[in-house]
Every structure is written in structure tokens, then in C-alpha cells.
Amino acid sequence: MKRIRILIDGREFVSNRVTGIGRVTQGLADALGNSDLANEVVIAVRGTAALPSILLNQERIVMERIPTRFLQSEKALSHSTNHFDICISPYPKLPFFGVHCRAIHIIHDVLDLTHPLYRKRFKTVFDRYRLRRALHRANITWYDSSWSMAETQKHLGRCGRNPRVRHPGINDIFHPEKQKEDNSILEAYGLKPGYVLALGNGLPHKNLGIILDIGHQLDRAIVFAGVSDKNRQHWESRHSGIHAVWIRHVEEPHLPALLRRAFCLVQPSLVEGYGYPPLEAMACGRPAIVSRIPVLLETTGNCALSAPSDDPVAWRDALKSLEDPSRYDDLSQQGLKWIQPLRGRRAWEPYLADIENLMKGS
């Protein structure tokens, strides 16, 4: 098969923001750029300053600037698809003004369309329309989890012409070996080792309140990293008097150090599409405690502790159980074993196989 030209919607790359979708886009682009499939991988971005360093200076990866305004960027993407073999969108949607080549999109979750906290927004109507169009048009629909596929089928009545569950990979920078710069990174954020860490944007569905509710019962510091000032105010106004460390933004290269020096990671989300933080914590040799919801049980392979998302006592007890060294070590080893197939570029091989089969007409 001849090498192909691939266009990737890279608008998720924004300065001072690291998201799950951004992680997927980065990992997939890197794997494609280092594969025998692609002659050229073009990433459509609004600004090169936000690009992950791993994608810079790669021979087959090229950046294409597109306008910052919504409609102009959608038009530019649609027009660009005339010149490629495949267009990949890391979002449920595809370019609004059409796709003129084979197309693949990724559904991480549909919670913005279905969850009571979000579904009444006007934007939801527009997003649902775009998702229906994409499910009808895309040659392949990738899902981060079986749960996300089932939810899409339940709420949209279909899950695409060619749906596939593909678990995204974990960057090789997440590993358990301590680095000499770890201590200085912690000092830069004003942290001391042994804290309970939560990573994420702090939106209402992240359910941070359940950790704040038990903060006074813990002997360890609580650190919330990645939470905007607005979302921090949301939680502090509802849980006053609980001391926690709030870090608005963590540079991506610093994340492994924060995970390696944490006591554990907690993810008490009400809903998720995949859940990168528990897997990254496990890759760094740290135990994770997650909400007992289907998607997080699936993606962590039951190698994390779990607790009901509405039971503060269960979360307190789970955290206290990790103070037992044998329990702690056992869970850490389970996590490291589970994460091995998801490490680095090899985790993206099923994605590349899907693309190869698509180009062969399978």
C-alpha cells in the first residue's frame, strides 16, 4: 500500500491546557508520523506555540495554520480535506462544511449531550446535530471505551457505520523511575511528597466535593491540579473551611513528577469517557482510587480501588486502606502490569491497523 497523506484536526492544542483529547491527538499523531502508513501527517492548528514538544521537528509531521474564528476554521478544514487521503477528528464532530476524503472521528463520551448538568445548554442541540451527521458520514468511529459506545447507541440510536473500541495509549514519560528533577519540580509548585492528588479541569461532573468533604479526616494534603479559577470558586463556595492546594495549570512535562511523588491519585467523577489520570498514575507506580462507574472500572481493568461516587465514608476508608504498605504495594504492582500494553507507540497499533484496512477497502 502506498503511503498516504493524513489531516488531523489539532485545535485541541491550546497553551496552558492539557486535556484528554489533547493526549489522544498527540499520541496518535506521533504514532502515525513514525509509521510506514503516512507519507505526511498535517496537523491543523490555530497556533504552533501550543504544540506538544514531541510533535516538533518530526520529519513527516507538518503544521498547518488555520483561522482562530469558529466558522473560518471549519471552512479551512473542510477545504483542506480535498487534498488528503484521510481526515481524522479527535472530536465526535467532523468539519462542518463537509469532508472530501475518508473520515475518522473519535467519541470519548457523550456526557455533554446527556448529563443533566450540561444537556440543557443551547450548544447541546447544535452538538447533537453534528454528532448525528458525523456518525452517518464517518468511515470509522473510534470509541475510547465500550461504555462510550453503549451510551452513544442508547442516546443517538446508532454508533456509526464502522464502530471500534480502541483504548488510547499512555505517553512513555509516565514511568515509576524517579528523576533527578522531580524534587525541584515539586518545589516549584510548593508541594511536599505524599499528597493525595486529583487531576482535571474541576467541572461539576468531576465531583471534587466528595474529596473536600473528607479532607478534615485525612492526615495527608489534598492537591487539585488543572482546575480553573472559576471551577475552584465553584467548589470552595460549597465546601468552605477545607484546606486544599489548588494548582491552576501544570506543564505537561511536570505531570509525571507530580504523580510519582504523590501518595495516590483520586478520580471521583460522576461520569467519564476514558479517564487518563488513573492510568497515568498507575504507569508511575502510584495506586489510584476511582468512582465505581462502568467506564472507570473498564479502563483501569479493576486494578484501581473503587468507591461509590456519592459515599464520602467509602472514599475515606479506601484512602486509609492504602496506608497498609502491603496493600499499597500490591495495588501498585497490579497497576503497572495492567498498563504495560498501553505504553507508548505500541498502544496505537490497533488504530494504525484500522487505517490500513480502511485504505485497502476492508
ZAMARGU-4260 file (C-alpha; in steps of 0.2 Angstrom, whole numbers, plus 5000, padded with zeros to 4 digits):
<rodrens>
0) 5000/5000/5000 | 5007/5017/4996 | 5010/5030/5009 | 4995/5042/5012 | 4993/5060/5017
5) 4983/5062/5034 | 4975/5078/5040 | 4972/5079/5059 | 4961/5092/5067 | 4973/5099/5080
10) 4963/5113/5088 | 4964/5105/5105 | 4981/5111/5107 | 4980/5127/5117 | 4993/5135/5128
15) 4992/5131/5146 | 4979/5117/5144 | 4982/5099/5144 | 4966/5088/5140 | 4962/5070/5137
20) 4958/5074/5119 | 4974/5083/5118 | 4983/5067/5124 | 4974/5056/5111 | 4978/5068/5097
25) 4996/5069/5102 | 4999/5051/5104 | 4990/5046/5088 | 4999/5059/5078 | 5016/5054/5085
30) 5012/5035/5081 | 5007/5040/5063 | 5022/5051/5060 | 5033/5036/5065 | 5024/5023/5055
35) 5025/5016/5037 | 5007/5021/5034 | 5010/5040/5032 | 5019/5050/5019 | 5014/5066/5028
40) 5004/5070/5044 | 4997/5088/5043 | 4990/5094/5060 | 4978/5109/5058 | 4982/5121/5072
45) 4977/5139/5077 | 4995/5142/5083 | 5011/5132/5084 | 5016/5139/5101 | 5004/5126/5110
50) 5010/5111/5100 | 5017/5097/5111 | 5036/5096/5110 | 5035/5078/5105 | 5027/5083/5088
55) 5040/5096/5084 | 5054/5093/5072 | 5047/5076/5066 | 5051/5074/5048 | 5034/5068/5042
60) 5023/5079/5054 | 5019/5096/5047 | 5009/5110/5055 | 4995/5120/5045 | 4989/5136/5052
65) 4970/5139/5051 | 4960/5154/5057 | 4955/5156/5075 | 4937/5160/5072 | 4925/5146/5073
70) 4917/5147/5055 | 4933/5151/5047 | 4942/5137/5054 | 4928/5125/5050 | 4929/5131/5032
75) 4948/5130/5031 | 4947/5112/5037 | 4933/5107/5025 | 4943/5114/5011 | 4959/5106/5016
80) 4951/5088/5015 | 4951/5089/4996 | 4970/5086/4997 | 4971/5072/5009 | 4968/5053/5009
85) 4961/5053/5027 | 4954/5066/5039 | 4955/5062/5057 | 4945/5072/5070 | 4949/5069/5089
90) 4931/5075/5092 | 4914/5067/5089 | 4911/5080/5076 | 4918/5082/5058 | 4922/5098/5049
95) 4906/5107/5047 | 4906/5111/5029 | 4910/5094/5023 | 4923/5081/5022 | 4930/5077/5004
100) 4941/5061/5009 | 4939/5046/5020 | 4935/5052/5038 | 4938/5045/5055 | 4931/5053/5071
105) 4933/5049/5090 | 4920/5048/5103 | 4927/5050/5120 | 4910/5052/5129 | 4893/5060/5126
110) 4890/5067/5143 | 4889/5085/5136 | 4873/5079/5127 | 4866/5068/5140 | 4871/5073/5158
115) 4859/5084/5167 | 4872/5096/5172 | 4875/5100/5153 | 4861/5094/5142 | 4850/5110/5143
120) 4863/5121/5135 | 4858/5128/5118 | 4875/5122/5112 | 4870/5104/5115 | 4857/5105/5101
125) 4870/5110/5089 | 4882/5097/5095 | 4869/5083/5094 | 4866/5088/5076 | 4884/5087/5072
130) 4887/5071/5080 | 4872/5063/5071 | 4880/5069/5054 | 4897/5063/5059 | 4890/5045/5064
135) 4882/5045/5047 | 4897/5051/5037 | 4912/5044/5045 | 4921/5028/5038 | 4926/5023/5056
140) 4921/5029/5073 | 4933/5026/5087 | 4927/5024/5105 | 4938/5026/5120 | 4928/5013/5129
145) 4914/5000/5127 | 4904/5011/5139 | 4905/5026/5127 | 4899/5016/5113 | 4885/5009/5123
150) 4880/5027/5128 | 4880/5033/5110 | 4869/5019/5104 | 4857/5022/5119 | 4855/5041/5116
155) 4858/5043/5097 | 4851/5026/5091 | 4867/5022/5082 | 4885/5021/5085 | 4892/5023/5067
160) 4895/5013/5051 | 4911/5005/5057 | 4912/5007/5076 | 4928/5001/5085 | 4933/5002/5104
165) 4951/5007/5105 | 4959/5011/5121 | 4971/5026/5119 | 4990/5024/5124 | 4999/5032/5138
170) 5015/5043/5135 | 5031/5035/5139 | 5036/5050/5150 | 5024/5042/5163 | 5035/5029/5172
175) 5040/5024/5190 | 5058/5028/5190 | 5062/5044/5200 | 5071/5058/5190 | 5084/5070/5197
180) 5072/5085/5193 | 5057/5078/5202 | 5061/5087/5218 | 5064/5104/5210 | 5048/5102/5201
185) 5038/5099/5217 | 5047/5114/5225 | 5041/5125/5210 | 5023/5120/5214 | 5025/5122/5233
190) 5022/5104/5236 | 5030/5090/5248 | 5029/5072/5243 | 5015/5061/5250 | 4999/5071/5245
195) 4983/5065/5238 | 4982/5071/5220 | 4967/5074/5209 | 4970/5079/5191 | 4957/5088/5179
200) 4948/5103/5175 | 4936/5103/5190 | 4920/5104/5181 | 4904/5099/5191 | 4905/5081/5184
205) 4922/5079/5192 | 4914/5078/5209 | 4928/5085/5219 | 4916/5089/5233 | 4917/5071/5239
210) 4936/5073/5242 | 4933/5090/5250 | 4920/5083/5262 | 4933/5071/5270 | 4948/5082/5269
215) 4947/5086/5288 | 4948/5067/5291 | 4964/5064/5282 | 4982/5066/5288 | 4988/5070/5270
220) 4987/5086/5260 | 4975/5086/5246 | 4981/5094/5229 | 4969/5098/5215 | 4979/5101/5199
225) 4972/5108/5182 | 4957/5117/5190 | 4952/5134/5183 | 4949/5149/5195 | 4931/5148/5190
230) 4929/5130/5194 | 4939/5132/5210 | 4927/5145/5216 | 4913/5134/5212 | 4920/5120/5224
235) 4926/5132/5238 | 4909/5141/5239 | 4901/5124/5243 | 4914/5117/5254 | 4921/5131/5264
240) 4934/5129/5278 | 4943/5114/5270 | 4961/5117/5266 | 4967/5111/5249 | 4981/5115/5237
245) 4974/5122/5221 | 4986/5122/5205 | 4978/5130/5190 | 4990/5123/5177 | 5003/5110/5177
250) 5016/5110/5162 | 5014/5093/5154 | 5032/5088/5156 | 5029/5091/5175 | 5015/5079/5177
255) 5025/5063/5179 | 5035/5071/5194 | 5018/5076/5202 | 5012/5058/5200 | 5027/5049/5206
260) 5028/5060/5222 | 5010/5058/5226 | 5004/5046/5239 | 4990/5041/5227 | 4978/5048/5214
265) 4959/5050/5216 | 4946/5052/5202 | 4929/5053/5210 | 4920/5058/5193 | 4901/5056/5191
270) 4904/5052/5173 | 4919/5050/5161 | 4923/5044/5144 | 4940/5036/5147 | 4950/5043/5162
275) 4968/5047/5158 | 4974/5052/5176 | 4971/5035/5184 | 4981/5026/5170 | 4995/5039/5171
280) 4996/5037/5190 | 4997/5018/5188 | 5010/5020/5175 | 5020/5030/5188 | 5018/5016/5201
285) 5005/5025/5211 | 4989/5017/5216 | 4973/5025/5210 | 4955/5026/5218 | 4941/5029/5206
290) 4922/5031/5206 | 4913/5014/5204 | 4906/5018/5187 | 4907/5006/5172 | 4919/5016/5162
295) 4932/5018/5175 | 4931/5000/5180 | 4933/4995/5162 | 4948/5007/5158 | 4958/5003/5174
300) 4955/4984/5172 | 4949/4983/5191 | 4967/4987/5195 | 4962/5003/5205 | 4952/5004/5221
305) 4934/5010/5218 | 4921/5018/5229 | 4903/5025/5226 | 4903/5042/5219 | 4891/5048/5232
310) 4898/5040/5248 | 4912/5050/5257 | 4914/5037/5270 | 4919/5024/5257 | 4932/5036/5250
315) 4939/5040/5267 | 4941/5021/5270 | 4948/5017/5253 | 4962/5031/5256 | 4965/5024/5274
320) 4967/5006/5267 | 4982/5012/5257 | 4991/5016/5272 | 4994/4997/5274 | 5011/4995/5265
325) 5007/4978/5258 | 4990/4983/5251 | 4999/4999/5244 | 5012/4989/5235 | 5000/4975/5229
330) 4989/4988/5221 | 5004/4997/5213 | 5011/4981/5205 | 4993/4977/5198 | 4993/4994/5190
335) 5010/4993/5182 | 5005/4976/5175 | 4989/4982/5168 | 4997/4997/5160 | 5010/4988/5150
340) 5001/4986/5134 | 4996/5004/5134 | 5013/5011/5135 | 5020/5021/5121 | 5018/5019/5102
345) 5013/5001/5103 | 4997/5005/5111 | 4992/5014/5094 | 4995/4999/5083 | 4976/4994/5083
350) 4972/5012/5077 | 4985/5011/5063 | 4978/4994/5058 | 4961/5001/5056 | 4968/5015/5045
355) 4977/5002/5034 | 4962/4991/5032 | 4951/5006/5028 | 4963/5011/5014 | 4963/4993/5007
360) 4944/4994/5007 | 4941/4982/5021
</rodrens>
